[in-house]
Amino acid sequence: MPAPRMFWKVLYNRSTQAGIAFVGLNNPYQDPSTIPDDVRCTDICSQVTWLTWSQKDVVRGYSYCCEVNDFRKTFTDLPAFTVTSILK
């Protein structure tokens, strides 16, 4: 059964209009040198102080974070809502 190459989730606080998109790569056997090809928006995980996971661990699941408006440029099926800041 085929599995998706990536998975994502967007967290959004409607009252503050703050949001963040998380993207995970779904291949624990991926060659680390090919990961930049799968990063579709600017990684901003370093700006989010409450994240505690090891995002660069390919075996456990490589992941990255994006500003929602940057994320929308590639993932166009995200529903419309206004985001004015990063959910920190």
VENURQUI-V425727 format. One record per residue. N is the residue number from 1. RES is the residue in one letter. PHI is phi as a letter, one per 20 degrees, with the letter a starting at -180 (* if undefined). BURIAL is # if it has 24 or more other ideal C-beta (glycine too) atoms within 12 Angstrom, else .. D_CENTER is the distance of its C-alpha to the mean C-alpha in Angstrom with 1 decimal. Layout:
n=N res=RES phi=PHI burial=BURIAL d_center=D_CENTER
n=N res=RES phi=PHI burial=BURIAL d_center=D_CENTER
//
This chain:
n=1 res=M phi=* burial=. d_center=24.2
n=2 res=P phi=f burial=. d_center=21.2
n=3 res=A phi=d burial=. d_center=17.7
n=4 res=P phi=f burial=. d_center=14.6
n=5 res=R phi=f burial=. d_center=13.1
n=6 res=M phi=c burial=# d_center=9.5
n=7 res=F phi=c burial=. d_center=8.4
n=8 res=W phi=b burial=# d_center=6.0
n=9 res=K phi=b burial=. d_center=7.0
n=10 res=V phi=d burial=# d_center=7.8
n=11 res=L phi=d burial=# d_center=10.2
n=12 res=Y phi=b burial=# d_center=13.1
n=13 res=N phi=d burial=. d_center=16.5
n=14 res=R phi=f burial=. d_center=19.0
n=15 res=S phi=f burial=. d_center=21.7
n=16 res=T phi=d burial=. d_center=20.0
n=17 res=Q phi=l burial=. d_center=17.7
n=18 res=A phi=d burial=. d_center=14.9
n=19 res=G phi=b burial=# d_center=11.3
n=20 res=I phi=b burial=# d_center=7.7
n=21 res=A phi=d burial=# d_center=4.5
n=22 res=F phi=d burial=# d_center=2.6
n=23 res=V phi=c burial=# d_center=2.8
n=24 res=G phi=d burial=# d_center=6.3
n=25 res=L phi=e burial=# d_center=9.3
n=26 res=N phi=d burial=. d_center=12.3
n=27 res=N phi=b burial=. d_center=15.1
n=28 res=P phi=f burial=. d_center=16.8
n=29 res=Y phi=d burial=. d_center=19.3
n=30 res=Q phi=f burial=. d_center=17.3
n=31 res=D phi=f burial=. d_center=19.1
n=32 res=P phi=g burial=. d_center=17.2
n=33 res=S phi=f burial=. d_center=18.7
n=34 res=T phi=e burial=. d_center=16.9
n=35 res=I phi=f burial=# d_center=13.3
n=36 res=P phi=g burial=. d_center=13.3
n=37 res=D phi=f burial=. d_center=14.1
n=38 res=D phi=e burial=# d_center=10.8
n=39 res=V phi=e burial=# d_center=8.6
n=40 res=R phi=e burial=. d_center=8.8
n=41 res=C phi=b burial=# d_center=8.0
n=42 res=T phi=f burial=. d_center=9.1
n=43 res=D phi=f burial=# d_center=7.6
n=44 res=I phi=d burial=# d_center=8.8
n=45 res=C phi=g burial=# d_center=8.6
n=46 res=S phi=f burial=. d_center=12.3
n=47 res=Q phi=e burial=. d_center=13.0
n=48 res=V phi=d burial=# d_center=12.2
n=49 res=T phi=f burial=. d_center=15.3
n=50 res=W phi=e burial=. d_center=14.8
n=51 res=L phi=e burial=. d_center=12.2
n=52 res=T phi=c burial=. d_center=14.6
n=53 res=W phi=e burial=. d_center=13.2
n=54 res=S phi=e burial=. d_center=13.7
n=55 res=Q phi=f burial=# d_center=10.3
n=56 res=K phi=e burial=. d_center=12.4
n=57 res=D phi=e burial=. d_center=14.6
n=58 res=V phi=f burial=. d_center=14.6
n=59 res=V phi=f burial=. d_center=17.1
n=60 res=R phi=e burial=. d_center=15.4
n=61 res=G phi=p burial=. d_center=12.0
n=62 res=Y phi=f burial=# d_center=10.0
n=63 res=S phi=b burial=# d_center=6.4
n=64 res=Y phi=b burial=# d_center=4.5
n=65 res=C phi=c burial=# d_center=3.7
n=66 res=C phi=c burial=# d_center=5.2
n=67 res=E phi=f burial=# d_center=8.4
n=68 res=V phi=g burial=# d_center=8.9
n=69 res=N phi=f burial=# d_center=11.8
n=70 res=D phi=f burial=# d_center=10.3
n=71 res=F phi=g burial=# d_center=7.7
n=72 res=R phi=f burial=. d_center=11.0
n=73 res=K phi=f burial=. d_center=12.7
n=74 res=T phi=d burial=. d_center=11.4
n=75 res=F phi=e burial=. d_center=10.5
n=76 res=T phi=f burial=. d_center=13.9
n=77 res=D phi=e burial=. d_center=14.6
n=78 res=L phi=f burial=. d_center=12.8
n=79 res=P phi=g burial=. d_center=15.9
n=80 res=A phi=f burial=. d_center=17.4
n=81 res=F phi=a burial=. d_center=17.3
n=82 res=T phi=e burial=. d_center=17.8
n=83 res=V phi=c burial=# d_center=15.3
n=84 res=T phi=d burial=. d_center=17.2
n=85 res=S phi=b burial=. d_center=15.4
n=86 res=I phi=e burial=# d_center=12.4
n=87 res=L phi=f burial=# d_center=12.6
n=88 res=K phi=d burial=. d_center=14.0
//
